[in-house]
Amino acid sequence: MPQTYFKRYRMEISLRRVSWASTLPAEYQLLPWSDQLLEVHADVKFRSFRHELDAQVFPCLGEEVGCRRLMGEISQKPGFVPEATWLAAYTLPTGLLDYCGTVQGIRDSHGKGGVQNLGVTPEHRGRGLGTCLLYQALLGFRLATVRTVFLEVTAKNSDAVRLYRNLGFRHVKTVYKSVEVAVY
């Protein structure tokens, strides 16, 4: 099967340099990790990524079952950082919650924090939720005594690259992700 390659940036930030300045819109709230929210994280991840480039790079992000499996794997990793794992929710006029953003955190074998799958559903983008989720994750990493945090982002995802740069992440490495391409 033929393959294609996606250019990705590894970006890092030192938590000693982060200033916390983010305002969550009044009708939104952030919810900390709970095992009972695993399925909700998976659903939000799926709705955030299914029509995006990252679902081509990581096909599991384009499938509900793939997102459930991925969330289960992340939450069971020895380096899972619950303090850096959050959901965003919009309060509907009825009082019910519309879950609309997710981020997960892990600690690698070198003690660095890794931001996993920061996503906001399309109908809630442009309101600063990604920034709020990322700041909350960084604060969680700091509370877990992590000093440096990394993430990887697909280079063509210019909105995400811009967000990370604006928050102080710096590009430290370029990597390429090989993906098999179906030929019909």
C-alpha positions in Angstrom: 0.0 0.0 0.0 1.4 3.5 -0.9 2.4 5.8 1.9 2.3 9.6 2.4 4.1 11.6 5.0 2.7 14.4 7.2 5.1 17.0 8.5 4.7 17.6 12.2 6.3 20.0 14.7 7.4 19.0 18.1 6.9 22.1 20.3 7.9 22.6 23.9 7.4 25.1 26.7 9.1 25.6 30.1 6.5 25.9 32.8 8.7 28.4 34.6 8.0 30.9 31.7 4.2 30.5 31.6 2.0 33.3 32.8 -1.6 32.3 33.4 -3.9 34.7 31.6 -7.0 33.2 30.1 -10.7 34.0 30.6 -13.3 31.4 30.1 -16.6 32.7 28.6 -19.3 32.9 31.3 -21.5 30.2 29.8 -18.7 27.6 29.8 -17.0 25.6 32.5 -14.0 23.3 32.8 -14.4 19.9 34.4 -11.4 18.0 35.8 -10.7 14.4 35.0 -12.9 11.7 36.4 -13.1 8.0 35.3 -16.8 8.5 34.8 -16.0 11.1 32.0 -13.9 8.8 29.9 -16.7 8.2 27.4 -17.5 11.9 27.3 -13.8 12.7 26.5 -13.9 10.1 23.7 -17.1 11.5 22.2 -15.7 15.1 22.3 -12.4 13.9 20.8 -14.3 12.2 18.0 -16.6 15.3 17.3 -13.5 17.6 17.4 -11.3 15.7 15.0 -13.4 13.5 12.7 -13.4 16.0 9.8 -10.0 17.4 10.4 -6.6 16.7 9.0 -5.5 14.9 12.1 -8.0 12.2 11.4 -6.0 11.5 8.3 -2.7 11.5 10.2 -4.2 9.4 13.0 -7.2 7.4 11.6 -8.5 6.5 15.1 -9.4 10.1 15.6 -12.0 9.8 12.8 -13.8 6.8 14.3 -15.9 6.7 17.5 -14.6 3.3 18.5 -11.0 4.5 17.8 -11.5 7.5 20.1 -12.9 5.3 22.9 -10.0 2.9 22.5 -7.5 5.9 22.5 -9.0 7.5 25.6 -8.9 4.1 27.4 -5.2 3.7 26.5 -4.3 7.2 27.5 -6.1 7.0 30.9 -4.4 3.6 31.6 -0.8 4.7 30.8 1.5 4.7 33.8 2.4 8.4 33.0 -1.3 9.6 32.8 -1.6 13.0 34.5 -5.2 13.5 35.6 -4.4 17.0 36.8 -3.7 17.9 33.1 -6.8 16.3 31.7 -9.9 18.5 31.3 -13.2 18.8 29.5 -14.9 22.1 28.4 -18.7 22.2 28.7 -21.3 24.8 27.5 -24.3 25.3 29.7 -27.4 25.2 27.6 -30.5 27.4 28.5 -32.1 24.2 29.9 -29.2 23.8 32.3 -27.9 20.7 30.6 -24.2 20.5 29.5 -23.0 20.4 25.9 -19.5 18.9 26.2 -17.3 20.7 23.6 -13.6 20.5 24.4 -11.0 18.1 25.6 -7.3 17.8 26.5 -5.3 15.0 28.1 -1.9 15.0 29.7 0.7 12.3 30.1 4.2 12.3 31.6 6.9 10.5 29.4 9.8 8.4 30.7 12.0 11.5 30.9 9.6 13.4 33.2 8.3 15.8 30.5 4.6 16.4 30.2 2.9 15.7 26.9 -0.3 17.4 25.7 -2.5 14.9 24.0 -5.4 15.6 21.6 -6.4 19.2 22.4 -9.7 19.5 20.6 -12.7 21.8 20.5 -15.9 20.9 18.6 -16.4 23.0 15.5 -19.5 24.9 16.7 -17.6 26.1 19.8 -14.4 27.2 18.1 -13.2 30.8 18.1 -14.2 31.5 21.7 -10.9 30.9 23.4 -11.7 27.4 24.7 -8.6 25.9 23.3 -6.5 28.5 25.1 -8.4 27.9 28.3 -8.1 24.1 28.1 -4.4 24.4 27.3 -3.7 26.8 30.2 -5.6 24.5 32.6 -3.6 21.5 31.4 -0.3 23.4 31.9 -1.4 24.4 35.4 -2.2 20.7 36.0 1.3 19.7 34.8 2.8 22.3 37.1 0.9 20.9 40.1 2.2 17.5 39.1 5.7 18.9 39.3 6.4 18.7 35.6 8.8 21.4 34.4 8.7 21.1 30.6 5.7 20.2 28.4 5.7 19.1 24.8 3.2 18.5 22.1 3.2 17.5 18.4 1.1 19.3 15.8 0.6 18.8 12.1 2.5 21.6 10.3 -0.5 22.3 8.0 -2.7 23.0 11.0 -1.8 26.7 11.0 -4.5 27.7 13.6 -3.1 25.2 16.1 0.5 26.1 15.4 -0.3 29.8 15.9 -2.1 29.1 19.1 0.8 27.2 20.5 3.4 29.8 19.5 1.3 32.6 20.9 1.2 30.8 24.3 5.0 30.4 24.3 5.6 27.0 22.8 8.7 26.9 20.7 9.5 24.6 17.8 12.2 22.1 18.8 12.1 19.4 16.1 10.4 18.5 12.9 9.2 14.9 12.5 7.3 13.1 9.7 4.4 10.7 10.3 4.0 7.9 7.7 0.4 7.0 6.8 -0.7 4.3 4.5 -3.0 5.6 1.7 -5.8 3.5 0.3 -5.8 3.2 -3.5 -9.1 2.5 -5.1 
